């Protein structure tokens, strides 16, 4: 029988955006922090994080992710971008 792990409380998109911004500061980025946040959010939550990041920092988080990451990790970030463009159309 499988077990289900539930997070203790919902994390706000604003808090995730702040943590991602901190992970991008300095030389390079804190890959573990970025993956730790984005890997534990569904597509809808990632879209909210993207919108909150843009509001707070006047910067597109996807452009920042692409600048910081390349290769296979970059593919992980394309799904929210496609979903957001579909929602906005």
Biopython code that builds the backbone (N, CA, C, O; Angstrom):
import numpy as np
from Bio.PDB.StructureBuilder import StructureBuilder

atoms = [
    (1, "UNK", "N", (0.846, -1.175, 0.000)),
    (1, "UNK", "CA", (0.000, 0.000, 0.000)),
    (1, "UNK", "C", (0.887, 1.233, 0.000)),
    (1, "UNK", "O", (1.878, 1.292, 0.728)),
    (2, "UNK", "N", (0.537, 2.205, -0.806)),
    (2, "UNK", "CA", (1.311, 3.442, -0.917)),
    (2, "UNK", "C", (0.944, 4.416, 0.188)),
    (2, "UNK", "O", (-0.159, 4.382, 0.733)),
    (3, "UNK", "N", (1.879, 5.270, 0.500)),
    (3, "UNK", "CA", (1.609, 6.311, 1.486)),
    (3, "UNK", "C", (1.593, 7.657, 0.785)),
    (3, "UNK", "O", (2.272, 7.858, -0.222)),
    (4, "UNK", "N", (0.835, 8.545, 1.314)),
    (4, "UNK", "CA", (0.707, 9.884, 0.765)),
    (4, "UNK", "C", (1.327, 10.877, 1.736)),
    (4, "UNK", "O", (1.010, 10.886, 2.925)),
    (5, "UNK", "N", (2.206, 11.704, 1.215)),
    (5, "UNK", "CA", (2.838, 12.727, 2.033)),
    (5, "UNK", "C", (2.180, 14.060, 1.723)),
    (5, "UNK", "O", (2.133, 14.488, 0.570)),
    (6, "UNK", "N", (1.680, 14.705, 2.749)),
    (6, "UNK", "CA", (1.026, 15.995, 2.594)),
    (6, "UNK", "C", (1.902, 17.055, 3.233)),
    (6, "UNK", "O", (2.371, 16.890, 4.359)),
    (7, "UNK", "N", (2.119, 18.141, 2.511)),
    (7, "UNK", "CA", (2.886, 19.239, 3.073)),
    (7, "UNK", "C", (2.149, 19.810, 4.278)),
    (7, "UNK", "O", (0.919, 19.853, 4.279)),
    (8, "UNK", "N", (2.879, 20.253, 5.311)),
    (8, "UNK", "CA", (2.222, 20.766, 6.519)),
    (8, "UNK", "C", (1.318, 21.962, 6.265)),
    (8, "UNK", "O", (0.265, 22.084, 6.891)),
    (9, "UNK", "N", (1.709, 22.836, 5.366)),
    (9, "UNK", "CA", (0.866, 23.974, 5.026)),
    (9, "UNK", "C", (1.173, 24.410, 3.605)),
    (9, "UNK", "O", (2.254, 24.153, 3.076)),
    (10, "UNK", "N", (0.223, 25.057, 3.017)),
    (10, "UNK", "CA", (0.418, 25.545, 1.655)),
    (10, "UNK", "C", (1.398, 26.712, 1.657)),
    (10, "UNK", "O", (1.315, 27.607, 2.498)),
    (11, "UNK", "N", (2.308, 26.690, 0.726)),
    (11, "UNK", "CA", (3.281, 27.769, 0.595)),
    (11, "UNK", "C", (2.734, 28.752, -0.423)),
    (11, "UNK", "O", (2.197, 28.354, -1.457)),
    (12, "UNK", "N", (2.868, 30.011, -0.133)),
    (12, "UNK", "CA", (2.328, 31.030, -1.032)),
    (12, "UNK", "C", (3.248, 31.228, -2.233)),
    (12, "UNK", "O", (4.462, 31.059, -2.119)),
    (13, "UNK", "N", (2.684, 31.583, -3.373)),
    (13, "UNK", "CA", (3.507, 31.896, -4.547)),
    (13, "UNK", "C", (4.475, 33.040, -4.269)),
    (13, "UNK", "O", (5.577, 33.077, -4.816)),
    (14, "UNK", "N", (4.062, 33.965, -3.424)),
    (14, "UNK", "CA", (4.929, 35.094, -3.065)),
    (14, "UNK", "C", (6.175, 34.604, -2.342)),
    (14, "UNK", "O", (7.284, 35.043, -2.646)),
    (15, "UNK", "N", (6.000, 33.701, -1.391)),
    (15, "UNK", "CA", (7.143, 33.158, -0.650)),
    (15, "UNK", "C", (8.060, 32.358, -1.576)),
    (15, "UNK", "O", (9.284, 32.437, -1.464)),
    (16, "UNK", "N", (7.467, 31.591, -2.486)),
    (16, "UNK", "CA", (8.275, 30.848, -3.453)),
    (16, "UNK", "C", (9.054, 31.801, -4.350)),
    (16, "UNK", "O", (10.225, 31.556, -4.639)),
    (17, "UNK", "N", (8.422, 32.883, -4.795)),
    (17, "UNK", "CA", (9.102, 33.864, -5.649)),
    (17, "UNK", "C", (10.279, 34.498, -4.912)),
    (17, "UNK", "O", (11.341, 34.703, -5.501)),
    (18, "UNK", "N", (10.100, 34.808, -3.642)),
    (18, "UNK", "CA", (11.170, 35.391, -2.835)),
    (18, "UNK", "C", (12.329, 34.401, -2.705)),
    (18, "UNK", "O", (13.491, 34.776, -2.862)),
    (19, "UNK", "N", (12.009, 33.139, -2.420)),
    (19, "UNK", "CA", (13.051, 32.116, -2.269)),
    (19, "UNK", "C", (13.794, 31.877, -3.585)),
    (19, "UNK", "O", (15.009, 31.677, -3.585)),
    (20, "UNK", "N", (13.067, 31.897, -4.704)),
    (20, "UNK", "CA", (13.714, 31.731, -6.002)),
    (20, "UNK", "C", (14.622, 32.915, -6.315)),
    (20, "UNK", "O", (15.725, 32.736, -6.830)),
    (21, "UNK", "N", (14.158, 34.120, -6.005)),
    (21, "UNK", "CA", (14.979, 35.316, -6.220)),
    (21, "UNK", "C", (16.288, 35.206, -5.432)),
    (21, "UNK", "O", (17.359, 35.513, -5.956)),
    (22, "UNK", "N", (16.198, 34.772, -4.188)),
    (22, "UNK", "CA", (17.394, 34.601, -3.361)),
    (22, "UNK", "C", (18.314, 33.530, -3.938)),
    (22, "UNK", "O", (19.536, 33.651, -3.865)),
    (23, "UNK", "N", (17.723, 32.476, -4.513)),
    (23, "UNK", "CA", (18.519, 31.394, -5.102)),
    (23, "UNK", "C", (19.281, 31.867, -6.333)),
    (23, "UNK", "O", (20.330, 31.311, -6.661)),
    (24, "UNK", "N", (18.770, 32.884, -7.019)),
    (24, "UNK", "CA", (19.417, 33.410, -8.217)),
    (24, "UNK", "C", (20.502, 34.443, -7.909)),
    (24, "UNK", "O", (21.326, 34.739, -8.773)),
    (25, "UNK", "N", (20.517, 34.990, -6.705)),
    (25, "UNK", "CA", (21.463, 36.055, -6.368)),
    (25, "UNK", "C", (22.892, 35.512, -6.338)),
    (25, "UNK", "O", (23.134, 34.343, -6.038)),
    (26, "UNK", "N", (23.816, 36.397, -6.659)),
    (26, "UNK", "CA", (25.223, 36.029, -6.610)),
    (26, "UNK", "C", (25.677, 35.312, -7.870)),
    (26, "UNK", "O", (24.969, 35.281, -8.876)),
    (27, "UNK", "N", (26.854, 34.744, -7.796)),
    (27, "UNK", "CA", (27.438, 34.036, -8.929)),
    (27, "UNK", "C", (26.784, 32.668, -9.064)),
    (27, "UNK", "O", (26.816, 31.867, -8.129)),
    (28, "UNK", "N", (26.194, 32.398, -10.222)),
    (28, "UNK", "CA", (25.500, 31.131, -10.407)),
    (28, "UNK", "C", (24.173, 31.152, -9.676)),
    (28, "UNK", "O", (23.638, 32.214, -9.359)),
    (29, "UNK", "N", (23.659, 29.985, -9.418)),
    (29, "UNK", "CA", (22.404, 29.904, -8.669)),
    (29, "UNK", "C", (22.440, 28.699, -7.755)),
    (29, "UNK", "O", (23.242, 27.783, -7.934)),
    (30, "UNK", "N", (21.569, 28.717, -6.783)),
    (30, "UNK", "CA", (21.432, 27.592, -5.857)),
    (30, "UNK", "C", (20.494, 26.581, -6.507)),
    (30, "UNK", "O", (19.281, 26.625, -6.300)),
    (31, "UNK", "N", (21.067, 25.665, -7.297)),
    (31, "UNK", "CA", (20.260, 24.702, -8.049)),
    (31, "UNK", "C", (19.375, 23.854, -7.147)),
    (31, "UNK", "O", (18.231, 23.560, -7.494)),
    (32, "UNK", "N", (19.898, 23.464, -6.001)),
    (32, "UNK", "CA", (19.114, 22.631, -5.087)),
    (32, "UNK", "C", (17.858, 23.357, -4.612)),
    (32, "UNK", "O", (16.791, 22.753, -4.498)),
    (33, "UNK", "N", (17.988, 24.649, -4.337)),
    (33, "UNK", "CA", (16.832, 25.431, -3.891)),
    (33, "UNK", "C", (15.807, 25.579, -5.012)),
    (33, "UNK", "O", (14.605, 25.438, -4.787)),
    (34, "UNK", "N", (16.289, 25.863, -6.215)),
    (34, "UNK", "CA", (15.387, 26.032, -7.362)),
    (34, "UNK", "C", (14.623, 24.736, -7.625)),
    (34, "UNK", "O", (13.401, 24.742, -7.771)),
    (35, "UNK", "N", (15.346, 23.645, -7.682)),
    (35, "UNK", "CA", (14.713, 22.344, -7.933)),
    (35, "UNK", "C", (13.801, 21.965, -6.779)),
    (35, "UNK", "O", (12.711, 21.435, -6.994)),
    (36, "UNK", "N", (14.240, 22.234, -5.562)),
    (36, "UNK", "CA", (13.434, 21.905, -4.386)),
    (36, "UNK", "C", (12.083, 22.606, -4.379)),
    (36, "UNK", "O", (11.095, 22.056, -3.893)),
    (37, "UNK", "N", (12.041, 23.808, -4.912)),
    (37, "UNK", "CA", (10.775, 24.546, -4.976)),
    (37, "UNK", "C", (9.939, 24.071, -6.159)),
    (37, "UNK", "O", (8.789, 23.662, -5.997)),
    (38, "UNK", "N", (10.528, 24.131, -7.348)),
    (38, "UNK", "CA", (9.748, 23.868, -8.557)),
    (38, "UNK", "C", (9.341, 22.403, -8.715)),
    (38, "UNK", "O", (8.308, 22.110, -9.316)),
    (39, "UNK", "N", (10.128, 21.503, -8.192)),
    (39, "UNK", "CA", (9.795, 20.077, -8.312)),
    (39, "UNK", "C", (8.631, 19.676, -7.415)),
    (39, "UNK", "O", (8.008, 18.634, -7.623)),
    (40, "UNK", "N", (8.341, 20.500, -6.423)),
    (40, "UNK", "CA", (7.263, 20.180, -5.487)),
    (40, "UNK", "C", (6.032, 21.052, -5.685)),
    (40, "UNK", "O", (5.198, 21.170, -4.787)),
    (41, "UNK", "N", (5.919, 21.663, -6.864)),
    (41, "UNK", "CA", (4.749, 22.478, -7.193)),
    (41, "UNK", "C", (4.133, 21.942, -8.475)),
    (41, "UNK", "O", (4.844, 21.495, -9.375)),
    (42, "UNK", "N", (2.824, 21.988, -8.552)),
    (42, "UNK", "CA", (2.173, 21.565, -9.796)),
    (42, "UNK", "C", (2.209, 22.716, -10.796)),
    (42, "UNK", "O", (2.670, 23.813, -10.478)),
    (43, "UNK", "N", (1.724, 22.460, -11.994)),
    (43, "UNK", "CA", (1.799, 23.451, -13.066)),
    (43, "UNK", "C", (1.057, 24.733, -12.718)),
    (43, "UNK", "O", (1.549, 25.826, -12.996)),
    (44, "UNK", "N", (-0.097, 24.615, -12.126)),
    (44, "UNK", "CA", (-0.868, 25.800, -11.747)),
    (44, "UNK", "C", (-0.106, 26.640, -10.729)),
    (44, "UNK", "O", (-0.066, 27.865, -10.840)),
    (45, "UNK", "N", (0.494, 25.995, -9.745)),
    (45, "UNK", "CA", (1.269, 26.718, -8.744)),
    (45, "UNK", "C", (2.469, 27.412, -9.378)),
    (45, "UNK", "O", (2.814, 28.530, -8.994)),
    (46, "UNK", "N", (3.104, 26.756, -10.345)),
    (46, "UNK", "CA", (4.244, 27.372, -11.030)),
    (46, "UNK", "C", (3.827, 28.610, -11.815)),
    (46, "UNK", "O", (4.573, 29.587, -11.885)),
    (47, "UNK", "N", (2.649, 28.568, -12.398)),
    (47, "UNK", "CA", (2.153, 29.736, -13.131)),
    (47, "UNK", "C", (1.929, 30.894, -12.154)),
    (47, "UNK", "O", (2.273, 32.035, -12.461)),
    (48, "UNK", "N", (1.362, 30.613, -10.989)),
    (48, "UNK", "CA", (1.174, 31.662, -9.977)),
    (48, "UNK", "C", (2.511, 32.214, -9.492)),
    (48, "UNK", "O", (2.643, 33.416, -9.262)),
    (49, "UNK", "N", (3.505, 31.337, -9.337)),
    (49, "UNK", "CA", (4.842, 31.788, -8.937)),
    (49, "UNK", "C", (5.409, 32.710, -10.011)),
    (49, "UNK", "O", (5.989, 33.751, -9.704)),
    (50, "UNK", "N", (5.237, 32.318, -11.268)),
    (50, "UNK", "CA", (5.733, 33.123, -12.379)),
    (50, "UNK", "C", (5.097, 34.508, -12.382)),
    (50, "UNK", "O", (5.790, 35.509, -12.567)),
    (51, "UNK", "N", (3.805, 34.570, -12.182)),
    (51, "UNK", "CA", (3.105, 35.855, -12.163)),
    (51, "UNK", "C", (3.552, 36.704, -10.973)),
    (51, "UNK", "O", (3.761, 37.909, -11.112)),
    (52, "UNK", "N", (3.696, 36.084, -9.818)),
    (52, "UNK", "CA", (4.118, 36.807, -8.612)),
    (52, "UNK", "C", (5.543, 37.334, -8.772)),
    (52, "UNK", "O", (5.830, 38.464, -8.377)),
    (53, "UNK", "N", (6.423, 36.542, -9.335)),
    (53, "UNK", "CA", (7.810, 36.951, -9.554)),
    (53, "UNK", "C", (7.859, 38.174, -10.469)),
    (53, "UNK", "O", (8.590, 39.130, -10.206)),
    (54, "UNK", "N", (7.081, 38.132, -11.535)),
    (54, "UNK", "CA", (7.031, 39.256, -12.489)),
    (54, "UNK", "C", (6.521, 40.519, -11.785)),
    (54, "UNK", "O", (7.054, 41.608, -12.003)),
    (55, "UNK", "N", (5.502, 40.378, -10.952)),
    (55, "UNK", "CA", (4.943, 41.513, -10.220)),
    (55, "UNK", "C", (5.957, 42.103, -9.235)),
    (55, "UNK", "O", (6.099, 43.322, -9.135)),
    (56, "UNK", "N", (6.647, 41.242, -8.523)),
    (56, "UNK", "CA", (7.560, 41.692, -7.480)),
    (56, "UNK", "C", (8.874, 42.255, -8.025)),
    (56, "UNK", "O", (9.386, 43.251, -7.514)),
    (57, "UNK", "N", (9.414, 41.617, -9.059)),
    (57, "UNK", "CA", (10.768, 41.956, -9.503)),
    (57, "UNK", "C", (10.825, 42.529, -10.921)),
    (57, "UNK", "O", (11.914, 42.814, -11.420)),
    (58, "UNK", "N", (9.689, 42.701, -11.572)),
    (58, "UNK", "CA", (9.617, 43.231, -12.938)),
    (58, "UNK", "C", (10.570, 42.496, -13.874)),
    (58, "UNK", "O", (11.228, 43.095, -14.725)),
    (59, "UNK", "N", (10.620, 41.208, -13.693)),
    (59, "UNK", "CA", (11.508, 40.364, -14.481)),
    (59, "UNK", "C", (10.800, 39.040, -14.757)),
    (59, "UNK", "O", (10.090, 38.518, -13.897)),
    (60, "UNK", "N", (10.990, 38.513, -15.933)),
    (60, "UNK", "CA", (10.395, 37.234, -16.291)),
    (60, "UNK", "C", (11.238, 36.114, -15.696)),
    (60, "UNK", "O", (12.416, 35.976, -16.026)),
    (61, "UNK", "N", (10.649, 35.329, -14.835)),
    (61, "UNK", "CA", (11.386, 34.264, -14.168)),
    (61, "UNK", "C", (11.886, 33.217, -15.161)),
    (61, "UNK", "O", (12.942, 32.621, -14.948)),
    (62, "UNK", "N", (11.149, 32.989, -16.232)),
    (62, "UNK", "CA", (11.591, 31.999, -17.213)),
    (62, "UNK", "C", (12.874, 32.442, -17.911)),
    (62, "UNK", "O", (13.754, 31.621, -18.166)),
    (63, "UNK", "N", (12.986, 33.720, -18.218)),
    (63, "UNK", "CA", (14.227, 34.223, -18.815)),
    (63, "UNK", "C", (15.385, 34.053, -17.846)),
    (63, "UNK", "O", (16.500, 33.712, -18.243)),
    (64, "UNK", "N", (15.110, 34.291, -16.584)),
    (64, "UNK", "CA", (16.144, 34.116, -15.560)),
    (64, "UNK", "C", (16.546, 32.650, -15.436)),
    (64, "UNK", "O", (17.729, 32.331, -15.317)),
    (65, "UNK", "N", (15.554, 31.760, -15.465)),
    (65, "UNK", "CA", (15.840, 30.332, -15.390)),
    (65, "UNK", "C", (16.658, 29.876, -16.592)),
    (65, "UNK", "O", (17.615, 29.116, -16.443)),
    (66, "UNK", "N", (16.285, 30.338, -17.781)),
    (66, "UNK", "CA", (17.029, 29.961, -18.979)),
    (66, "UNK", "C", (18.460, 30.480, -18.921)),
    (66, "UNK", "O", (19.385, 29.800, -19.366)),
    (67, "UNK", "N", (18.647, 31.672, -18.379)),
    (67, "UNK", "CA", (19.989, 32.247, -18.265)),
    (67, "UNK", "C", (20.845, 31.466, -17.270)),
    (67, "UNK", "O", (22.051, 31.311, -17.463)),
    (68, "UNK", "N", (20.216, 30.982, -16.218)),
    (68, "UNK", "CA", (20.943, 30.283, -15.158)),
    (68, "UNK", "C", (21.151, 28.797, -15.442)),
    (68, "UNK", "O", (22.111, 28.199, -14.956)),
    (69, "UNK", "N", (20.260, 28.205, -16.220)),
    (69, "UNK", "CA", (20.291, 26.757, -16.442)),
    (69, "UNK", "C", (20.273, 26.443, -17.929)),
    (69, "UNK", "O", (19.749, 27.211, -18.736)),
    (70, "UNK", "N", (20.841, 25.328, -18.268)),
    (70, "UNK", "CA", (20.818, 24.911, -19.663)),
    (70, "UNK", "C", (20.718, 23.394, -19.722)),
    (70, "UNK", "O", (20.791, 22.708, -18.703)),
    (71, "UNK", "N", (20.550, 22.892, -20.924)),
    (71, "UNK", "CA", (20.501, 21.452, -21.110)),
    (71, "UNK", "C", (19.194, 20.847, -20.664)),
    (71, "UNK", "O", (18.125, 21.424, -20.863)),
    (72, "UNK", "N", (19.289, 19.671, -20.054)),
    (72, "UNK", "CA", (18.092, 18.921, -19.678)),
    (72, "UNK", "C", (17.248, 19.639, -18.635)),
    (72, "UNK", "O", (16.022, 19.533, -18.655)),
    (73, "UNK", "N", (17.880, 20.363, -17.732)),
    (73, "UNK", "CA", (17.131, 21.075, -16.705)),
    (73, "UNK", "C", (16.250, 22.158, -17.315)),
    (73, "UNK", "O", (15.173, 22.449, -16.794)),
    (74, "UNK", "N", (16.698, 22.756, -18.415)),
    (74, "UNK", "CA", (15.929, 23.815, -19.075)),
    (74, "UNK", "C", (14.584, 23.302, -19.572)),
    (74, "UNK", "O", (13.603, 24.045, -19.568)),
    (75, "UNK", "N", (14.523, 22.056, -19.997)),
    (75, "UNK", "CA", (13.282, 21.468, -20.514)),
    (75, "UNK", "C", (12.201, 21.478, -19.438)),
    (75, "UNK", "O", (11.022, 21.632, -19.758)),
    (76, "UNK", "N", (12.567, 21.320, -18.198)),
    (76, "UNK", "CA", (11.602, 21.295, -17.088)),
    (76, "UNK", "C", (10.842, 22.602, -16.960)),
    (76, "UNK", "O", (9.727, 22.621, -16.439)),
    (77, "UNK", "N", (11.428, 23.692, -17.426)),
    (77, "UNK", "CA", (10.822, 25.001, -17.248)),
    (77, "UNK", "C", (9.941, 25.420, -18.412)),
    (77, "UNK", "O", (9.288, 26.461, -18.334)),
    (78, "UNK", "N", (9.901, 24.649, -19.479)),
    (78, "UNK", "CA", (9.127, 25.037, -20.657)),
    (78, "UNK", "C", (7.640, 24.786, -20.506)),
    (78, "UNK", "O", (6.845, 25.500, -21.117)),
    (79, "UNK", "N", (7.231, 23.809, -19.723)),
    (79, "UNK", "CA", (5.810, 23.488, -19.573)),
    (79, "UNK", "C", (5.021, 24.665, -19.003)),
    (79, "UNK", "O", (3.988, 25.012, -19.575)),
    (80, "UNK", "N", (5.454, 25.306, -17.896)),
    (80, "UNK", "CA", (4.678, 26.453, -17.394)),
    (80, "UNK", "C", (4.600, 27.591, -18.399)),
    (80, "UNK", "O", (3.580, 28.276, -18.478)),
    (81, "UNK", "N", (5.661, 27.802, -19.166)),
    (81, "UNK", "CA", (5.658, 28.880, -20.158)),
    (81, "UNK", "C", (4.596, 28.616, -21.217)),
    (81, "UNK", "O", (3.864, 29.528, -21.601)),
    (82, "UNK", "N", (4.506, 27.378, -21.693)),
    (82, "UNK", "CA", (3.511, 27.045, -22.694)),
    (82, "UNK", "C", (2.102, 27.177, -22.129)),
    (82, "UNK", "O", (1.197, 27.656, -22.812)),
    (83, "UNK", "N", (1.919, 26.748, -20.873)),
    (83, "UNK", "CA", (0.592, 26.836, -20.238)),
    (83, "UNK", "C", (0.188, 28.289, -20.062)),
    (83, "UNK", "O", (-0.955, 28.654, -20.336)),
    (84, "UNK", "N", (1.113, 29.121, -19.608)),
    (84, "UNK", "CA", (0.803, 30.532, -19.374)),
    (84, "UNK", "C", (0.442, 31.228, -20.686)),
    (84, "UNK", "O", (-0.498, 32.023, -20.724)),
    (85, "UNK", "N", (1.172, 30.941, -21.750)),
    (85, "UNK", "CA", (0.854, 31.574, -23.032)),
    (85, "UNK", "C", (-0.516, 31.105, -23.531)),
    (85, "UNK", "O", (-1.241, 31.878, -24.159)),
    (86, "UNK", "N", (-0.873, 29.860, -23.261)),
    (86, "UNK", "CA", (-2.191, 29.348, -23.641)),
    (86, "UNK", "C", (-3.306, 30.042, -22.844)),
    (86, "UNK", "O", (-4.349, 30.390, -23.396)),
    (87, "UNK", "N", (-3.071, 30.235, -21.543)),
    (87, "UNK", "CA", (-4.068, 30.884, -20.672)),
    (87, "UNK", "C", (-4.266, 32.338, -21.080)),
    (87, "UNK", "O", (-5.396, 32.826, -21.087)),
    (88, "UNK", "N", (-3.176, 33.042, -21.423)),
    (88, "UNK", "CA", (-3.256, 34.457, -21.754)),
    (88, "UNK", "C", (-3.838, 34.726, -23.134)),
    (88, "UNK", "O", (-4.268, 35.848, -23.404)),
    (89, "UNK", "N", (-3.866, 33.730, -24.017)),
    (89, "UNK", "CA", (-4.420, 33.923, -25.372)),
    (89, "UNK", "C", (-5.915, 33.991, -25.394)),
    (89, "UNK", "O", (-6.509, 34.150, -26.461)),
]
sb = StructureBuilder()
sb.init_structure("model")
sb.init_model(0)
sb.init_chain("A")
sb.init_seg("    ")
for serial, (resi, resn, name, xyz) in enumerate(atoms, 1):
    if name == "N":
        sb.init_residue(resn, " ", resi, " ")
    sb.init_atom(name, np.array(xyz, "f"), 0.0, 1.0, " ", f" {name:<3s}", serial, name[0])
structure = sb.get_structure()
